[in-house]
């Protein structure tokens, strides 16, 4: 067997001699030109992509982020847009968060705020990098994703615990970041906060912590008031709250309240039927004489199931009338739930300068059980008072050319009951806070509803519930049974 012998050195030398010429020639081939065009096109596309991303990053979040959530979780309300757009001073939101611990909901919310006004600035502060930042605001034990909202020397701390609302009874959570931040912005930019006096001395109920926190978030200062110990309602009172008194005001107290209202004061009155022989003759007399609104005796019942909840005729889901107080509820489709209510009647002829808007009303088939808490049947009986009734009214009295008095009367204490409020996904609290804002001439601060992260209650009236029961339990199974019998008969005949 023969093996050919080759000279590797000679072979390598021949290849080396050919390499420079072939390398130079490769620059003039068609393959090189096509490849060069492809590389150039790729570089141009990459440059365009980088430029587009840089420009997009400079655009406001309102143009680059689209909120597709069912409850508009990442969209700001009209109240926030108006308040922030009208800022006359520089406001800074300091977002206190350690790197890597940013809350996505919070970050998207702050992007929306920053896009509203050049006078609102958002600045992220890492307490590990800036350990002295919290000291200047005397803050300790601060959670990640909390805020300091500052305007000049005025500031308000917003804890991360206030950004989310959590109900330990139902295990439901809601995102309340917008309400907390907008409230803080309003606080730091307001020179004077409105003052609400809460009447005491007649067995009045206290507001629950949830409703009290709502009042504080509206930047309303509160103070207790006893008309027995003062000459009259204090001059710095922007409004007075009377919450479900269990006994009547004295004649002297009533006159002090009348004097306050006749000089342009505002009143939020919440009442409920009294047990036994108790009456509110003086207080209700003031409302009837001055404003033409009177209360019927007894407890209102609904004969129309479309206006009641869970089949109980005293659990009322009233019609909501159009007004500044109620417009956010109507727009979002919320209910107000009132239970064990009095019926209110508006006179055909009102005193001069007085106008009355019926905010919540029953159906025409409602009636009032005059037996009150001693009733033995929910059905209508001889002597009961026929409706329809108002359950809440807003009253405006033009007391002079420069002043007007505003009164809201709600005839059920369940307006401010936590369980009733939960049944209508916060509709009761919104109504209550909106009424306060209207009386205090703060319509731009109408309550901002917290946005559910789980679900809202689906509130349906008793009539709808009965119809759905018939359809789901009776009609649909019968249809399926009928179709099955029809198919079986056809097959038997084949």
PyMOL commands that set and color helices and strands:
alter all, ss='L'
color gray80, all
select helices_A, chain A and resi 8-26+30-58+61-64+78-85+104-114+133-136+160-162+177-188+209-217+251-262+281-291+305-307+327-332+372-374+413-416+418-423+427-439+443-445+462-493
alter helices_A, ss='H'
color red, helices_A
select strands_A, chain A and resi 91-96+120-125+146-151+154-158+164-167+172-175+194-199+220-225+239-243+266-270+293-295+299-301+308-309+312-317+319-320+337-339+344-346+354-361+367-369+385-386+390-397+405-410+451-452
alter strands_A, ss='S'
color yellow, strands_A
deselect
rebuild
show_as cartoon
